[in-house]
């Protein structure tokens, strides 16, 4: 299969790589869309040490199932899916408590560090455990499906903030997550939503997606 491989920091090659083997509890996804996360940019530059080359990055993706492990139930080839970027084991003490973010054996797609190398979704196909799958409704495009992971971050943040209808909120920073936060806050009944950023173009986007007030943080 073809994949975009980070061969050295700031150096990619679009090349043939070995097709991943599907374990009994895994599925093979044909990737239709994959986003570029800020952490992928950091991985490209090498500043975090979490993407040691060579590695196929990418973890915000969607696609269709094309191969299913022998132990997997409830899924079939052709199903439209997205998936969690954190690959949790499902068996450790934390996983059994539902605290999958603390899994003793967790891996993250598209990450290679001292402990492991887990190739990601900048490729024609990616292999993931069936337990991290989420079904995409037909009305959701693959491009929209690739945004489910960053959107979930915004939803989680607003949920933790316990926003009440009619309350105001300030979003500092209007990159991708900030823009999603504005939309989730509006959907939660928050008003007004105030957006703060250094970048005038980003603030225009913030206004377009629902910020009632925009402020340049470098203005006097």
C-alpha positions as CSV (number, residue, x, y, z in Angstrom):
1,X,0.0,0.0,0.0
2,X,1.0,3.6,-0.4
3,X,1.8,5.8,2.7
4,X,3.3,9.1,3.6
5,X,6.3,8.2,5.7
6,X,8.3,10.7,7.9
7,X,11.7,9.4,6.9
8,X,13.7,12.1,8.8
9,X,12.5,15.2,10.6
10,X,11.0,17.6,8.0
11,X,11.5,14.9,5.2
12,X,8.6,12.8,3.9
13,X,8.4,10.2,1.2
14,X,5.2,8.9,-0.5
15,X,6.2,5.3,-0.9
16,X,5.1,1.6,-0.8
17,X,5.0,0.0,2.6
18,X,3.9,-3.4,3.9
19,X,0.2,-3.9,4.4
20,X,-0.6,-4.3,8.1
21,X,-1.5,-7.7,9.5
22,X,-5.0,-7.9,11.0
23,X,-5.0,-9.5,14.5
24,X,-8.2,-11.4,15.7
25,X,-9.4,-8.3,17.6
26,X,-8.6,-5.8,14.9
27,X,-10.0,-4.4,11.7
28,X,-8.5,-3.0,8.6
29,X,-9.8,0.5,7.5
30,X,-9.4,1.9,4.0
31,X,-8.7,5.5,4.8
32,X,-10.9,8.0,3.0
33,X,-10.0,11.2,4.9
34,X,-7.3,12.1,7.4
35,X,-6.7,15.4,9.2
36,X,-3.4,17.0,10.1
37,X,-3.2,17.6,13.8
38,X,-0.9,20.2,15.5
39,X,0.9,17.2,17.0
40,X,1.7,16.0,13.5
41,X,3.4,19.3,12.8
42,X,5.4,19.0,16.0
43,X,6.2,15.4,15.0
44,X,7.5,16.6,11.6
45,X,9.9,19.1,13.3
46,X,10.9,16.7,16.0
47,X,10.4,19.1,18.9
48,X,8.5,16.6,21.1
49,X,10.4,13.4,20.6
50,X,7.1,11.6,20.1
51,X,7.4,10.9,16.3
52,X,10.8,9.3,16.0
53,X,11.4,8.5,12.2
54,X,10.5,6.5,10.4
55,X,6.8,6.7,11.2
56,X,3.5,7.0,9.4
57,X,1.7,9.8,11.3
58,X,-2.0,10.7,11.2
59,X,-4.7,9.9,13.7
60,X,-7.8,12.0,12.8
61,X,-9.3,9.8,10.1
62,X,-12.3,8.0,8.7
63,X,-12.9,5.3,6.2
64,X,-14.5,1.9,5.4
65,X,-13.9,-1.5,6.8
66,X,-12.2,-3.9,4.3
67,X,-11.0,-6.7,6.6
68,X,-12.2,-7.9,10.0
69,X,-10.4,-10.0,12.5
70,X,-11.8,-13.5,13.4
71,X,-12.8,-12.4,17.0
72,X,-14.6,-9.2,15.9
73,X,-18.4,-9.1,16.2
74,X,-20.9,-6.6,15.1
75,X,-19.0,-5.1,12.2
76,X,-18.8,-6.0,8.5
77,X,-16.9,-5.0,5.5
78,X,-18.1,-1.8,4.0
79,X,-19.1,-0.2,7.3
80,X,-18.3,3.5,7.5
81,X,-16.3,4.3,10.6
82,X,-14.1,6.7,12.5
83,X,-12.0,5.7,15.5
84,X,-10.3,6.8,18.7
85,X,-6.7,7.8,18.3
86,X,-5.8,6.2,21.7
87,X,-5.6,2.4,21.4
88,X,-6.4,1.1,24.8
89,X,-6.1,-2.6,25.8
90,X,-9.6,-3.0,27.3
91,X,-8.3,-5.4,30.0
92,X,-6.2,-3.5,32.5
93,X,-7.5,-2.1,35.8
94,X,-8.0,1.4,34.4
95,X,-9.8,0.1,31.3
96,X,-12.2,-2.0,33.4
97,X,-13.1,1.2,35.3
98,X,-13.8,3.0,32.0
99,X,-10.7,5.2,32.5
100,X,-9.2,4.3,29.1
101,X,-7.1,7.4,28.9
102,X,-5.0,5.9,31.8
103,X,-4.7,2.5,30.2
104,X,-1.4,0.8,31.3
105,X,-0.9,-0.4,27.7
106,X,-2.2,2.5,25.6
107,X,-0.7,3.5,22.3
108,X,-1.5,6.4,20.1
109,X,-1.9,6.1,16.4
110,X,0.9,7.8,14.4
111,X,3.3,8.0,17.4
112,X,6.7,6.5,17.7
113,X,8.6,7.0,21.0
114,X,11.0,5.1,23.1
115,X,8.3,2.7,24.2
116,X,6.6,1.8,21.0
117,X,6.0,2.6,17.3
118,X,2.3,2.7,16.1
119,X,1.9,3.6,12.4
120,X,-1.0,5.9,11.7
121,X,-3.5,6.9,9.0
122,X,-1.4,8.9,6.5
123,X,-1.8,5.8,4.4
124,X,-4.2,3.9,2.2
125,X,-5.0,1.5,5.0
126,X,-4.7,1.5,8.8
127,X,-5.2,-1.3,11.3
128,X,-6.9,-0.6,14.6
129,X,-8.6,-2.6,17.4
130,X,-12.4,-3.0,16.8
131,X,-13.0,-1.6,20.4
132,X,-12.0,1.9,19.3
133,X,-14.4,2.1,16.3
134,X,-17.4,4.4,16.0
135,X,-20.0,4.0,13.2
136,X,-20.5,7.0,10.9
137,X,-24.1,7.8,10.0
138,X,-24.7,8.0,6.2
139,X,-25.4,11.8,6.5
140,X,-21.9,12.4,7.8
141,X,-19.2,12.7,5.1
142,X,-15.8,11.2,5.5
143,X,-14.3,14.6,5.7
144,X,-16.7,15.4,8.6
145,X,-15.9,12.0,10.1
146,X,-12.2,12.8,10.3
147,X,-13.1,15.8,12.5
148,X,-14.9,13.7,15.1
149,X,-11.7,13.3,17.2
150,X,-11.0,17.1,17.5
151,X,-14.7,17.8,17.9
152,X,-14.8,15.4,20.8
153,X,-12.1,17.5,22.6
154,X,-14.3,20.6,22.3
155,X,-17.4,18.7,23.5
156,X,-15.4,17.3,26.5
157,X,-14.2,20.7,27.4
158,X,-17.6,22.3,27.4
159,X,-19.0,19.4,29.4
160,X,-16.4,19.7,32.0
161,X,-17.0,23.5,32.2
162,X,-20.7,22.8,33.1
163,X,-21.9,25.7,31.0
164,X,-25.5,26.7,31.6
165,X,-27.9,28.2,29.0
166,X,-27.4,32.0,28.8
167,X,-24.0,32.1,30.3
168,X,-21.1,33.9,28.5
169,X,-17.8,32.3,27.7
170,X,-14.4,33.4,26.4
171,X,-12.4,31.2,24.0
172,X,-8.7,32.2,24.0
173,X,-7.1,31.0,20.7
174,X,-9.1,30.4,17.6
175,X,-7.3,27.6,15.9
176,X,-9.2,24.4,15.0
177,X,-10.1,23.4,18.5
178,X,-11.0,27.0,19.4
179,X,-13.3,27.3,16.4
180,X,-15.0,24.0,17.3
181,X,-15.3,25.2,20.9
182,X,-17.2,28.3,19.7
183,X,-19.7,26.1,17.9
184,X,-20.2,23.7,20.7
185,X,-20.7,26.5,23.2
186,X,-23.3,28.0,20.9
187,X,-25.1,24.7,20.6
188,X,-25.0,24.4,24.4
189,X,-26.9,27.7,24.7
190,X,-24.0,29.9,25.7
191,X,-24.3,33.6,24.8
192,X,-22.4,35.7,24.1
193,X,-19.3,33.7,23.0
194,X,-16.2,35.9,23.0
195,X,-13.2,34.9,20.9
196,X,-9.6,36.2,21.5
197,X,-6.7,35.8,19.2
198,X,-3.6,37.5,17.7
199,X,-4.6,36.6,14.2
200,X,-7.2,38.8,12.4
201,X,-8.1,36.2,9.8
202,X,-8.8,33.6,12.5
203,X,-11.0,36.1,14.3
204,X,-13.0,36.5,11.1
205,X,-13.5,32.7,11.1
206,X,-14.5,32.8,14.7
207,X,-17.2,35.4,13.9
208,X,-18.4,33.3,11.0
209,X,-18.9,30.2,13.2
210,X,-20.7,32.0,16.0
211,X,-18.5,34.3,18.1
212,X,-20.6,37.4,19.0
213,X,-17.5,39.4,20.0
214,X,-13.9,39.1,18.7
215,X,-10.9,40.7,20.3
216,X,-7.3,41.1,19.1
217,X,-5.2,40.2,22.1
218,X,-2.3,42.5,20.9
219,X,-4.5,45.6,20.6
220,X,-4.1,48.5,23.0
